[in-house]
Amino acid sequence: MVMPISRARVEDFLKAYAVRDLDKIAPFLDDTVQWKISGPIDVLPYCGVHRGKAAVLDLIGRQVPAVMKVFSFEPEILLIDGNDAATLTRLSARRTADGRIISYRIANFFRFRDGLLISNASLLDSFDAAEQVLGHSLAVGEETATAASDFIVV
């Protein structure tokens, strides 16, 4: 029988990930870990699929900091079921180019095996994140953004 991941193990991983300490994160990662981030690659070039421990550590240690320096990663909700964990988190960072503060929500879906992280799927509030990184609102079509409109386009 496969032993489920303990809450303590997930919380320890999240603490290491929150401070972006690669030496503390590495022991939690399986060598074949897959890390997916859905988001606008044109604005956040680190989005996409990253395969393998080295690629994920490069993502966390180099690619993300090239765009923004994360200074807060606060899980608001943590759910654990067997070897799966999900979080809804508020991420706050300082944009590398100009120091502007960026803050948005991100949902992470983690899968563990034998205590090691084998996959992560990150879904960020990409519209909000993109607007903040760009520093301006994104235009939406006139047909979806009229003053008299009573609907929201998602």
Secondary structure in CASP SS format (residue, H / E / C, confidence):
PFRMAT SS
TARGET T0000
AUTHOR 0000-0000-0000
METHOD secondary structure of the structure
MODEL  1
M C 1.00
V C 1.00
M C 1.00
P C 1.00
I C 1.00
S C 1.00
R H 1.00
A H 1.00
R H 1.00
V H 1.00
E H 1.00
D H 1.00
F H 1.00
L H 1.00
K H 1.00
A H 1.00
Y H 1.00
A H 1.00
V C 1.00
R C 1.00
D C 1.00
L H 1.00
D H 1.00
K H 1.00
I H 1.00
A H 1.00
P H 1.00
F H 1.00
L E 1.00
D E 1.00
D E 1.00
T E 1.00
V E 1.00
Q E 1.00
W E 1.00
K E 1.00
I E 1.00
S E 1.00
G C 1.00
P C 1.00
I C 1.00
D C 1.00
V C 1.00
L C 1.00
P C 1.00
Y C 1.00
C C 1.00
G E 1.00
V E 1.00
H E 1.00
R E 1.00
G C 1.00
K H 1.00
A H 1.00
A H 1.00
V H 1.00
L H 1.00
D H 1.00
L H 1.00
I H 1.00
G H 1.00
R H 1.00
Q H 1.00
V H 1.00
P H 1.00
A H 1.00
V H 1.00
M E 1.00
K E 1.00
V E 1.00
F E 1.00
S E 1.00
F E 1.00
E E 1.00
P E 1.00
E E 1.00
I E 1.00
L E 1.00
L E 1.00
I E 1.00
D E 1.00
G C 1.00
N C 1.00
D E 1.00
A E 1.00
A E 1.00
T E 1.00
L E 1.00
T E 1.00
R E 1.00
L E 1.00
S E 1.00
A E 1.00
R E 1.00
R E 1.00
T C 1.00
A C 1.00
D C 1.00
G C 1.00
R C 1.00
I E 1.00
I E 1.00
S E 1.00
Y E 1.00
R E 1.00
I E 1.00
A E 1.00
N E 1.00
F E 1.00
F E 1.00
R E 1.00
F E 1.00
R E 1.00
D C 1.00
G C 1.00
L E 1.00
L E 1.00
I E 1.00
S E 1.00
N E 1.00
A E 1.00
S E 1.00
L E 1.00
L E 1.00
D C 1.00
S H 1.00
F H 1.00
D H 1.00
A H 1.00
A H 1.00
E H 1.00
Q H 1.00
V H 1.00
L H 1.00
G C 1.00
H C 1.00
S C 1.00
L C 1.00
A C 1.00
V C 1.00
G C 1.00
E H 1.00
E H 1.00
T H 1.00
A C 1.00
T C 1.00
A C 1.00
A C 1.00
S C 1.00
D C 1.00
F C 1.00
I C 1.00
V C 1.00
V C 1.00
END
